[in-house]
């Protein structure tokens, strides 16, 4: 809209409209410029984001101070105010993604909530403009994501119902081609809501929302005498083409790592982000790479497993590009998340991330998690530069009774994200009371403390593990991994070697994952839950 041509408009009001139009145009220009801004790296984006924030802050305050003039002389509509608020919410959300600082996520929630409470988009349906309705739908989708991250599940359920109604109305009123896309959004949200396989209930049967966010004291405390490295986690790259839960929960009250979420990146995109993180990694810092993706095998899955290529690699000249890896960007050769069977064995899959692809980045401390059906491709990783390097590798297969979990996320990632929830799941429990949950959490904290002591006092452990143990988040990941490994080896349903996680470099099994004291503590946890019969008994007379 433009300034009205009525010559009777006072000059002050005319200037108000002109100033508003300038701020509105400037804000749109800066916001659109964010699309051209590199998503990687820390130095280029902050000043640009700052300028964009400043303009939107001025625009928001300006429309509040001059609402009556803008209503009368400019014809400002409520959906336009909602659009400004929505963009501010987007800015805060993306600032959160860059910094992992929860306060920005709360600011995004405040603006999105204001839009809903003040019904800024309520009149959109009266206008015969489908593009305005799409703006409303996108607002709902973004609001839902923010609420999911903040664990505001009651709000999520209300928003999903409202979004579902809006999508139905939208598709009935307009002959659109994007109905399936919006229904897919609803399905993905529903899958995310149902990701936790166990319900925690209060005494009045209301559901307790469990937060997995890392706060001070969550991880095992470093006790006096524990000799560990001083590395701190600086960057985390979360890469995947699966629906697994994200284990890189945000630490609070400390320097937050920069966090990049890459969904189905091409090889060139992935390498660009890796190179940028590597370049800007501060001294005495570590880079975390989490890979959750479909396995790419050198031949068919059966050939790969039956021929025992991983074992034979130690006796051959095969290199880090000969055992496949993980597929970061899907193509039509992948069916239902199963292994990739090459049509043409002459060429390797372009978007497969092989262990050798990460070798250049081992010049700095690197902590790798691989959750894939071909995680063992990284088992014989080679540390060429002597820097701290650890790979945590998922099982490559699960017992048939547990395979249906793959639609809702990986069991391995669940152990890293919420160990007790994973323990309950493999124990066949679908719900429990909050009091029992708290009792089990206390036992799990005791187990994690014991694991930390076992690890730091081990005489045969590779020093790389100790180098990362000084960082609270990496320390928690390591203790949860060992708990996962020990638990699965004790569970009667997990009978095959491929059912167990592994590491590079190898962990001392007798001192850690098969330690008799640790096994006793896990059996005590099982006894609290009355599921001890599901686990193998230890030879306690040797303890």
N, C-alpha and C positions, 0 to 999 in steps of 0.2 A: 504494500500500500504506500501511497505517497501523501505528502502534505496537502490538505484541502486547499482549494483555490479561492475560498471565500475571503474577500478583501477585508471583511469585518473582524477576522480573527486577530486578537491582540498580538502584538509582536512578541511578547514574552511567551505566549502559548505556542506561537509558530516556531520560536527557537527551541522550545521544549520538544516539539515533534521532530524538528531537524536533528537535534542532539540524539534523540532516541534512535532515529533511523541510522545515524552514523554509528552508534554503538552496536546496533543490531547487525549492520553490514560487516563491521569490523569483527564482531564475534563469530559470525558465520565464516568469514575468510580465515580466521585463525583456527577455528575448529576443523574446517575442511583441510587445512594444512597439516593437521595431525596425521592424516592418512599417508602423507608423503614422508613423514618423519620415520627414520629407522627405528624398529622396535627393539633392536639390540643396542647394547652399549649404555653407559650411564652419563656420559658427558654432554651429549648433544640434545637430549630431550628436556632437561630440567629447566633451562632458561625459556624455552618455547612454551612449555606447560605453564610456567610462571606468568608469562605475558597473557596467555589465554585465560588463565584464572582471573587475572586482574581485570580484564575487559568484561568477563561474565559477571564478576562481582559488582562492577560499576553498573552494568546493564540491569542486574537484578534489583539493586538498590534504587536505581533511577526509575524503573517502572513502578516500584512500591511508592516512591515519593510523589510521583506525578500520575498516578493511576487515573484520576478523574479527567485530567486534560487529555491523556492518551485515549481514554474511552470515548470522549466527546469529539476530539479533533482528529484522532488517528484511526479510530474504529478498532482499537485493540480488542482481540477476542481471547476468551479464557484458554482456548487450546494453544494459543501463541505463548501465553504465560507458562502453560504446562510444558511447552517445547523448550523454553529457556531453562526451566527447572530440571527437565530431563537431561539436557546437555550438561548442566552443572553436575548432576548425579553421575553421568558417564565420565566426566573428568575426574571426579573423586575416585570412582571405581578403578580407572586406569592408573591413577596415581598409586592406589593400593597395590595393583599388580606389579608396579615398578619397585615399590618399596617394602611390601609385605607389612605395612603399618596399618593396624586395625582401625585406628582413629579415622582414616580416610574412608574406610568401608562404612563406618557408622555415619559419616557425613553424607555419603551416597544414600544410605537408608533414610536419613532425615529428609532429603529433598524428594526422594521417590514417595515417601509416606505423605508428604505435604501435597503432592499432586493428587494422590488418591483421596485424602481427607477433604480437600477443597474442590474435588470433582472438576479439575481443570479440563479433562478430556470428555466430560459428560455430553457436551453439545456436538461432538464430532459426528455422531451417528446421524444427526439431522442434516448434515451437509452431504451432498451427493458427490463426494470426492474420496475414492478408495484409497488414495495415497495418504490421506489424513488418518483413516482407520488403521492403516499399516503402521503409522507412527505410534498410535495407541497400543497396538499389539506388541510392537517392539519394546515399548516402555514396560509393559507387563512382563515380558520375557526377561528384561534386564533387572527389574525389581525382584523377580523370583530368584535369579542367580545370587543377588546380594543377600537376600534372606536365607538362602541355603548356606552360604558361607558364614552367616552369623548365627546359624542354627535356630532361626525363628520359624520353626516348622508350623506353628499354628497359623501364622500369617501366610506361609507358603500355601497351605491348603485352601485358604480363602482366595488367594490370588489365582491359583490353578482353576478353581471353579469359575471365577470371573473371566479369566482368559478363555476358558472353554466356551462360555456363553458368548463372548465377543467374537471368537472365531466362527462359531455357528451362525451368528447374525451376519458377519462379514461375508461368509461364503453363500448365504442365501440371498443377500441383497445385490451382490456383484458377481458377475460371471468370471471368476478368477481362476488362475492356473496354479496358485500356490497353496491350495487347501491341504494337499498332502504334506507340504513342508511344515505348515503350522501344526498339523496333527502329529508330525514327528517330534516337534518341540514338546508337545504335551506328553508324548510317550517317554522321551528322554528324562523329563522332569519326574514323571512317575517312577521310572527305573531308579533314579537317584534317591528319591524318597524311600524306596524299598531296599536300598543298598544294605543297610544294617540288618543282618539276618536274625537278630535277637531283640525282643522288646523288653525294656526295663520298666517296671510298673511300680507306682506308689501304692500305698495301702488302699486308696480309693479307686484303684485300677486306672488312673490317669497315666499316660505314657511319659516317662522321664526322657528328656532330650540330653543325650550324652555328647559333650564337647570333646573333640580330639585335639584341641589347640594346645600347644606346648606353652606352659607358663613356668616361672621359676620354681624349681623343686620337683618338677614332673619326673625328670630323669634321675638316675642314681647319683648321689652326691659323691664327689671325690673326697675320699677320706685321707687323713694324714698318713704320709708314707707312700701313697700311690704315685709312682713315677710315670708321667704321661707327657706327651708333646704339647706344644702351645699353639698348634694350628687352629684357626677359626674358620668356620664356613662362611664364605663370602658370596658365592653365586650358586644357584641351583637351577639346572635345566631339567624340566619335566617333559619327557618326549614320549608320545605314544599314538597308537591307532586303535587302542582297546578302551573299554569302559571301566578300567580298573580304578579303584580309589587312589587319590593322590596322597602319598605318605609324607610329603614335604610340608607338614603343618608349620604354621608360623610361630617362631619363638617370640616372646614378648619380654620387655624390660632388659633388652640387650640389643646389640647392633644386629639389625635384621639382614639376612642375606638377600641379595637381589634374586628374584624368582622369575623365570621365563617358562611359560606354558606353551608348548608347541604340539599342536594336534595335527597328525598326518603331514609333517613337513617333508618337503622334497630333500634330497641329499644336499643340494646347494644351499637351501635355506638353513638346514641344520648345521652345516659346516660354517656358515656365516655367523650364526649365533655362538657356536663353540669358539670360533676364532676371536670374536669380540670379547667374550667372557675371559678367555685365556689372556688376551692382551691387557685387559684392565684389572686382572686379579692382583690384589695387593700382596705385599710381602707377608710371609707367615700365614697365608690364607689357603683355603682349599676350595676346589670346585666339585660340586655334586652333580652327577649325571644319572637321572632315573629313566630307564627305558622300559616301557610297557608296550609290547608290540608282538605281532605275529612272527613266528619263527620262519626263517628262510633256510632251507636245507640244501646241501650240495647236490643231492639226488632225491629220490623219493624217501619219505620218512622211514619206511620199513628197511630199505637198504642201509640208511644212515645208522639206524639203531642196531640192526642185526650184525652188521659188519664190524661194529665196535671201532669206528674211525677215531673217536677221541683217544682211545687207548693206543691205537696204532700210530697216532700222530707223534708220540714220544719216540717212536722207532723209525721215523721216516723223515723225508725232507719237506713234508707238507707245511705250508705257512699259514699266517693269520688271515688269509683270504680264501682258504680252501675248505672251511667248515661252516660256511654260511654265517648267519647273524640274525638280525631282526629287521623286519620290514617296516620302515617308518611311514611310507606313503603307499597306500593300498593300490592294487590294480586288479583287473578282472581275473587274474590267475589265482586269487585268494578266494576260497569258497568257505563260508561259515567259520571264518577264523582259523581254518585248518592250515596245515603246512603247505608251503608253496611248492608245486611240482613243475619244474621247468619244462617248457615245450622244446626249448632249444638249449642244449647243454653247452653250446659254444660260448654264449655270452652270460656273464653274471648279472643278476638283478641290479639295476641302476640305483634303486633307492634302499638297498639293503645296507645297513650299517654293520660292517665287519669289525671284529676286534682290532684288526690292523688300522682301520680308519681312525681309531682313537690314540694310536701310538704317538703321533706328534704332540699330543696334549699331555703326555705323561712327563713332559719336561717340568711340570709343576704338580703339586700335590693333587691327586685325583681320587675321588670316592665314587664308585660306580655301583648302581643297582640295576640288575637285569631281570625283569619279570616276563618270561617268554617260554614257549615250548622248545626253544633252542638256546636257552641260557647257557648250556654247556659249551657252546662255541667260545665263550669267554673264560672257560675253566683254565685253559693253558695260556692265559695272557702272559706277555713277556714285559718285564719292567726294564726298559732299555736305558733309563737315565738315573736310576737309583733314588728317585724321589718317592715319597710315601704314596702307595698305590694299593687300594683294596677294591675287590669286586664281590658283591653279595649276589648270589645267583639263585633264582627260584627253582623249585622242583620242575621237571619237564613234563610230569604227568601226575594226576591225582586218582585216587580210588574211584571207581565208577559211581559209587553212591554220592560223591561230592562234586562230580563234574558239572552238575547243573548250576553250580555257583558261578561259573564263567560268564553267564549272562548278566550277572549283577556285580561282577568284580572278582578279582583274583584273591584266593585264600592267602597266598604269600603276602600280597600287599596289605590285606586285612590284618595279618599278624604284625606288620611293621607300623600300621596305622592305629590299631586298637587290639592289642594282644589278647585281652580278656574276651572281647567279642569273638575273636577267632577261636579261642579255646572253647567257648560255649558252643559255637557252631559245630565244631568237629565232635563235640560231645552229644550232639543231637538235641540241644536245648533251644527252644524258640522263644521263651519268655522267662522272666524271673523277677523277684521282688527287689526293690532298691536296697533294702537292708542286707540281703545276701550278696548283691552286687558290690556293696561297699566292703563287706568282709573279704570277698575274693580279691578286690583291688588291693587291700592291705597285704594279703598274702603275695600278690604279684609284685608289689613294691619290695617286699622282703626278698623275693626271688631275684629281682633285678639288682638289688644291692649285693647279693651273693655272687651273681654272675660278674659284676664289676670287680669284686675282690678276686675271684678266680682268674679273670682275664689279666688283671694287673700283676698278680703274683705268679703267673705262669712262667716257667723257666724255658719253655720251648716255643712260645708264641712268636710269630714274626713281628718285628718292631713296627711295621707299618700300622698295625692295629692300634698300638699304643700312641703313635703319632697323632691319630685322629681322635683319641679318646678324651683329649682335653676340651673338645667342643661339646657342649651339653646336648645338642641335637644329634650329632653323629654318635655320641656315646649312647644315647637312647636307642638309636637305630641298631647299633651293634648288640646291645643287650637284648633287645626284642628279637633280633635275628637268631641269637644263640638260644633264646627261649623257644622260638619256633622250631629250630633244628632239633633240640632235645625233645620237645613235645611230640613231634611227628615221628621220631625214631621210637618213641615209647608207645604210641597209639597202635592198637592191634590191626587197624584197617590199612595202615601205611606199611606195606610189606616189601615193596620193591625199592631198589636203589634210586630209581628216577623219581620216587615220591619224596626224596629228601633234598633240601637246599644244600648248596655247596659254596665255597669261597675260593677266591684267589687273593693272596696266597692261602694254602690250606690252614685251617685251624687245628690245633692239637686236640684230637677227638677225646682221648682219655681224660684230659685235664678239664675239658669244657663241655662239649655237647653230650658226652656219655659219663660225665662226672656223677658218682654215686650220691653225693650230697645234693646236687642239683636235681637228680631224679627223685630223691626222697621228697624234696620241696614240691615238685610237680605233682607227685602222688598225693601229697597233703591237700593241694588245691583241688585235685579230682575228688578227694574224700569230702571236702566241704560241699561239693556239688553233687555228691552221691553218684559219681560216675567212674569210680575207681576200677570197676570191672572192665572198662574199655581200654585200660592201659596195662602194659606189661609190668609185672612186679620186678623190682630190682633185687639183687642178691644182697640183702641188707646186712647179713652177717659179716660181709666183707667190709662194710662201712665202719 
